[in-house]
Amino acid sequence: IGRLVFKECVEIDYKYEQIRKQSIHDVKDMPVHVKSVDSGVFIDRFGYANDNPAVRFMMRDLKTKFQPKGVWKRFDLGYIGLYRPEIIVKAPEGTIMETGYASFMFQDRVNPVIELTGDASHNLDRFILSEGKQTVKTFNYRGFRFIEVHVYGNPDEIEIISVTGHQRTYYHEIAGSFICDDERLNDIWNMSAKTVQSCSEDALTDTPVRERGQWTGDMMASGIENIAVLFGEMSLPMRSIIQAYEMRNPEGLVPSQYPGHIDVIPMYSLMWITGSLRYYEITGDDATIRY
């Protein structure tokens, strides 16, 4: 217990914990291949400049026959992941650039409205550019597969030079492998392996796009098995087990989602028991079970 005294002589008690040694390695930043798939010029067809930006983005005419108001390019990163985009563009001072992100193409368009959120969540950035050739990056990562870059201005004065992507992932390489004489089954296995890799940060999350939440059931029901087969490095499940235990409620029930947003769904929480036992069967790590 410590004590803080402010100028107004108000005393506040606070607790502090000993800083612990890091139990997992650093999350990696992995460059990925980006493919340019389409480009053109556009005009706006919706509202005023400060109207809903996602609606304006989605409703732009990308195949206009009228005097264009800007240029656009679309890129494909190959699969859904958590990426930090890096855009090299050339434009005049004060030019507005918008980048929209999507997991999949909607009616042959990049739709920056995130689905299944219960509210208006937009996967969209707006930048005001400097003069000349420059590199633009987001401050943090975005979940997507497709990115579309829209730049306002005279097409003769604008050039979208390139887009590169840096994927945030805990597991840099997939160690496990599977192959058989059924190509569809091979594709399903590879897609599933990429999915686990894309959902692995400093926690196994349910999706890199919509929620990025650590759910007890996701790790205990399938995450432990998948991580053991695909990567063989079990520090992430170990950390998840301990975190859930330390955040149990007074009745002893661990959370179903944690640590940023605490939620309790008993069925998901109870999977912690069988998941912890399965972790021990795979690893023999009795120190975690006795924690």
C-alpha positions as CSV (number, residue, x, y, z in Angstrom):
1,I,0.0,0.0,0.0
2,G,1.3,3.4,-0.9
3,R,0.1,6.9,-0.2
4,L,-0.1,10.0,-2.5
5,V,-0.6,13.5,-1.1
6,F,-1.8,16.2,-3.5
7,K,-1.5,20.0,-3.0
8,E,-5.1,20.1,-1.7
9,C,-3.9,17.6,1.0
10,V,-6.3,14.9,-0.3
11,E,-4.8,11.5,0.6
12,I,-5.4,8.6,-1.8
13,D,-4.4,5.0,-1.1
14,Y,-3.3,2.8,-4.0
15,K,-2.0,-0.7,-4.5
16,Y,0.9,-1.7,-6.6
17,E,2.2,-5.0,-7.8
18,Q,5.8,-6.1,-8.4
19,I,6.8,-5.9,-12.0
20,R,7.0,-9.4,-13.4
21,K,9.3,-10.9,-15.9
22,Q,7.8,-11.1,-19.3
23,S,6.3,-14.6,-19.8
24,I,6.0,-14.4,-23.6
25,H,8.3,-13.2,-26.3
26,D,7.7,-9.9,-28.2
27,V,5.0,-9.9,-30.8
28,K,6.5,-9.9,-34.3
29,D,6.1,-7.5,-37.2
30,M,6.2,-9.6,-40.4
31,P,6.3,-8.0,-43.9
32,V,3.7,-9.5,-46.3
33,H,3.3,-9.4,-50.1
34,V,0.8,-6.8,-51.4
35,K,-0.8,-7.1,-54.8
36,S,-2.2,-4.2,-56.7
37,V,-5.6,-5.3,-58.2
38,D,-7.4,-2.3,-59.6
39,S,-7.2,1.5,-60.0
40,G,-9.0,4.5,-61.5
41,V,-10.5,7.9,-60.9
42,F,-13.5,8.9,-58.8
43,I,-16.1,11.5,-58.0
44,D,-18.3,11.8,-54.8
45,R,-21.9,11.0,-55.0
46,F,-23.0,11.5,-51.3
47,G,-23.4,14.4,-49.1
48,Y,-21.1,17.1,-47.9
49,A,-17.4,17.0,-47.0
50,N,-18.1,16.2,-43.3
51,D,-20.9,13.7,-43.8
52,N,-20.5,10.1,-42.7
53,P,-17.0,9.3,-44.1
54,A,-17.7,5.5,-44.5
55,V,-20.8,6.2,-46.5
56,R,-19.1,8.8,-48.7
57,F,-16.2,6.3,-49.3
58,M,-18.5,3.4,-50.2
59,M,-20.7,5.5,-52.5
60,R,-18.0,7.1,-54.6
61,D,-18.2,6.5,-58.3
62,L,-15.0,4.7,-59.1
63,K,-15.7,4.4,-62.8
64,T,-16.9,7.9,-63.5
65,K,-17.2,9.4,-67.0
66,F,-17.3,12.9,-65.5
67,Q,-14.5,15.3,-64.5
68,P,-12.6,13.3,-61.8
69,K,-12.1,14.6,-58.3
70,G,-9.4,12.2,-57.4
71,V,-7.6,8.9,-58.0
72,W,-7.9,5.5,-56.3
73,K,-6.0,2.2,-56.1
74,R,-7.1,-1.2,-54.5
75,F,-4.6,-3.7,-53.0
76,D,-4.9,-7.3,-51.8
77,L,-2.8,-8.7,-49.0
78,G,-3.8,-12.2,-49.7
79,Y,-5.6,-13.1,-46.4
80,I,-7.2,-11.5,-43.4
81,G,-4.8,-10.3,-40.8
82,L,-3.8,-7.5,-38.5
83,Y,-1.6,-5.2,-40.6
84,R,0.1,-1.8,-40.3
85,P,-0.2,-0.3,-43.8
86,E,2.6,1.8,-45.3
87,I,1.7,3.9,-48.3
88,I,4.0,5.8,-50.5
89,V,2.2,8.6,-52.3
90,K,3.1,11.8,-54.2
91,A,0.7,14.8,-54.0
92,P,0.5,18.6,-53.4
93,E,0.5,20.1,-49.9
94,G,-2.8,19.7,-48.1
95,T,-4.2,16.9,-50.3
96,I,-6.7,14.7,-48.5
97,M,-6.1,10.9,-48.7
98,E,-8.5,8.3,-47.3
99,T,-7.8,4.6,-46.8
100,G,-10.6,2.1,-46.4
101,Y,-10.1,-1.5,-45.2
102,A,-12.2,-4.6,-45.5
103,S,-12.1,-8.4,-44.9
104,F,-13.8,-9.2,-48.1
105,M,-15.1,-7.5,-51.2
106,F,-18.7,-6.4,-51.1
107,Q,-20.3,-6.0,-54.5
108,D,-16.8,-5.7,-56.0
109,R,-16.0,-2.8,-53.5
110,V,-14.0,-2.3,-50.4
111,N,-16.6,-1.6,-47.7
112,P,-15.1,0.0,-44.6
113,V,-18.1,-0.6,-42.4
114,I,-17.2,-3.4,-39.9
115,E,-19.9,-6.0,-39.7
116,L,-21.5,-7.5,-36.6
117,T,-20.4,-4.8,-34.2
118,G,-23.8,-3.6,-32.9
119,D,-22.9,0.0,-33.7
120,A,-21.4,2.1,-36.5
121,S,-17.8,1.0,-36.5
122,H,-15.7,2.2,-39.5
123,N,-12.4,0.7,-40.7
124,L,-11.2,4.0,-42.3
125,D,-8.4,6.5,-42.0
126,R,-8.1,10.1,-43.3
127,F,-4.8,11.9,-43.8
128,I,-3.8,15.4,-44.9
129,L,-0.6,15.1,-46.9
130,S,2.6,17.1,-47.1
131,E,4.2,18.3,-50.4
132,G,5.7,15.8,-52.7
133,K,6.7,12.2,-52.3
134,Q,6.1,10.8,-48.8
135,T,5.5,7.7,-46.7
136,V,2.3,7.5,-44.7
137,K,1.7,4.9,-41.9
138,T,-1.0,4.4,-39.3
139,F,-0.1,4.7,-35.7
140,N,-1.4,1.2,-35.0
141,Y,-2.6,-1.9,-36.8
142,R,-5.8,-2.5,-38.8
143,G,-7.6,-5.8,-39.4
144,F,-8.3,-6.4,-43.1
145,R,-7.4,-8.2,-46.3
146,F,-8.2,-5.5,-48.9
147,I,-7.1,-1.8,-48.7
148,E,-8.4,0.9,-51.0
149,V,-6.6,4.3,-51.2
150,H,-8.5,7.4,-52.3
151,V,-6.7,10.6,-53.0
152,Y,-8.5,13.9,-53.8
153,G,-7.1,16.2,-56.4
154,N,-6.0,16.6,-60.0
155,P,-5.0,13.1,-61.3
156,D,-2.1,14.7,-63.1
157,E,-0.6,15.8,-59.8
158,I,-1.2,12.6,-57.8
159,E,0.6,9.3,-57.8
160,I,-0.2,6.4,-55.5
161,I,3.2,4.7,-55.7
162,S,3.0,1.6,-53.5
163,V,1.4,0.0,-50.5
164,T,3.2,-2.4,-48.2
165,G,1.9,-4.3,-45.2
166,H,3.4,-5.4,-41.9
167,Q,1.5,-8.1,-40.1
168,R,1.4,-8.2,-36.3
169,T,1.6,-11.8,-35.2
170,Y,3.0,-13.8,-32.3
171,Y,4.0,-16.8,-34.5
172,H,6.2,-15.8,-37.4
173,E,6.4,-19.2,-39.0
174,I,3.9,-22.2,-39.2
175,A,6.0,-25.2,-38.1
176,G,3.4,-27.9,-38.6
177,S,2.4,-29.2,-42.0
178,F,-0.3,-31.3,-43.7
179,I,-0.7,-32.7,-47.2
180,C,-2.9,-35.3,-48.8
181,D,-4.2,-36.1,-52.3
182,D,-7.3,-33.9,-51.8
183,E,-6.4,-30.4,-52.9
184,R,-9.5,-28.9,-51.3
185,L,-8.6,-30.4,-47.9
186,N,-5.1,-29.1,-48.3
187,D,-6.5,-25.6,-49.0
188,I,-8.8,-25.8,-45.9
189,W,-5.8,-26.8,-43.7
190,N,-3.7,-24.0,-45.0
191,M,-6.5,-21.5,-44.6
192,S,-7.1,-22.7,-41.0
193,A,-3.4,-22.4,-40.2
194,K,-3.3,-18.8,-41.4
195,T,-6.4,-18.0,-39.4
196,V,-4.7,-19.1,-36.1
197,Q,-1.6,-17.2,-37.1
198,S,-3.6,-14.1,-37.9
199,C,-5.5,-14.3,-34.5
200,S,-2.3,-14.6,-32.4
201,E,-0.9,-11.4,-30.9
202,D,0.0,-11.1,-27.2
203,A,-3.1,-13.2,-26.8
204,L,-5.2,-15.5,-29.0
205,T,-8.0,-13.3,-30.2
206,D,-11.3,-14.2,-31.8
207,T,-10.7,-12.1,-34.9
208,P,-8.1,-9.5,-36.0
209,V,-10.9,-7.2,-37.4
210,R,-14.1,-6.9,-35.4
211,E,-13.2,-7.5,-31.8
212,R,-9.7,-8.7,-31.0
213,G,-10.9,-10.1,-27.7
214,Q,-9.3,-12.8,-25.7
215,W,-12.0,-15.4,-25.0
216,T,-11.4,-18.3,-22.5
217,G,-13.4,-20.7,-24.6
218,D,-11.6,-19.9,-27.8
219,M,-8.2,-20.7,-26.3
220,M,-9.4,-23.7,-24.2
221,A,-11.7,-25.4,-26.8
222,S,-9.5,-25.2,-29.9
223,G,-6.6,-22.8,-29.4
224,I,-4.5,-25.1,-27.3
225,E,-4.8,-27.9,-29.8
226,N,-4.2,-25.8,-32.8
227,I,-1.2,-23.9,-31.3
228,A,0.4,-27.2,-30.3
229,V,0.1,-28.7,-33.8
230,L,0.9,-25.6,-35.8
231,F,3.6,-23.9,-33.8
232,G,4.6,-26.1,-30.8
233,E,5.4,-23.0,-28.7
234,M,2.9,-23.0,-25.8
235,S,3.7,-19.8,-23.9
236,L,0.6,-18.1,-25.2
237,P,-1.8,-20.7,-23.8
238,M,0.2,-20.7,-20.6
239,R,-0.3,-17.0,-20.2
240,S,-4.0,-17.2,-21.0
241,I,-4.5,-19.9,-18.3
242,I,-2.7,-17.8,-15.7
243,Q,-4.4,-14.5,-16.7
244,A,-7.9,-16.1,-16.4
245,Y,-7.1,-17.6,-13.0
246,E,-5.8,-14.3,-11.6
247,M,-9.0,-12.5,-12.8
248,R,-11.4,-14.9,-11.2
249,N,-14.4,-13.4,-9.3
250,P,-15.0,-13.8,-5.6
251,E,-17.0,-17.0,-6.3
252,G,-14.0,-18.5,-8.1
253,L,-15.4,-18.2,-11.6
254,V,-12.8,-17.1,-14.2
255,P,-13.9,-14.6,-16.9
256,S,-14.9,-15.7,-20.3
257,Q,-13.4,-12.6,-21.9
258,Y,-10.4,-10.6,-20.5
259,P,-8.4,-8.5,-19.6
260,G,-9.5,-5.3,-21.4
261,H,-13.2,-6.0,-21.2
262,I,-14.3,-8.4,-18.5
263,D,-17.2,-10.7,-19.4
264,V,-18.6,-13.8,-17.8
265,I,-20.4,-16.5,-19.7
266,P,-20.4,-19.5,-17.4
267,M,-20.2,-22.1,-20.2
268,Y,-17.1,-20.4,-21.7
269,S,-15.6,-19.9,-18.3
270,L,-15.9,-23.5,-17.3
271,M,-13.9,-24.6,-20.4
272,W,-10.9,-23.2,-18.4
273,I,-11.0,-26.4,-16.4
274,T,-10.7,-28.9,-19.2
275,G,-8.4,-26.6,-21.2
276,S,-6.0,-26.3,-18.3
277,L,-5.9,-30.1,-18.0
278,R,-5.4,-30.5,-21.7
279,Y,-2.5,-28.0,-21.6
280,Y,-0.8,-30.1,-18.9
281,E,-1.3,-33.3,-21.0
282,I,0.4,-31.7,-24.0
283,T,3.2,-29.9,-22.2
284,G,3.7,-31.6,-18.9
285,D,4.0,-28.1,-17.4
286,D,2.9,-28.9,-13.8
287,A,4.2,-25.5,-12.6
288,T,1.4,-23.7,-14.4
289,I,-1.2,-26.1,-13.1
290,R,0.1,-25.7,-9.5
291,Y,0.3,-21.9,-9.9
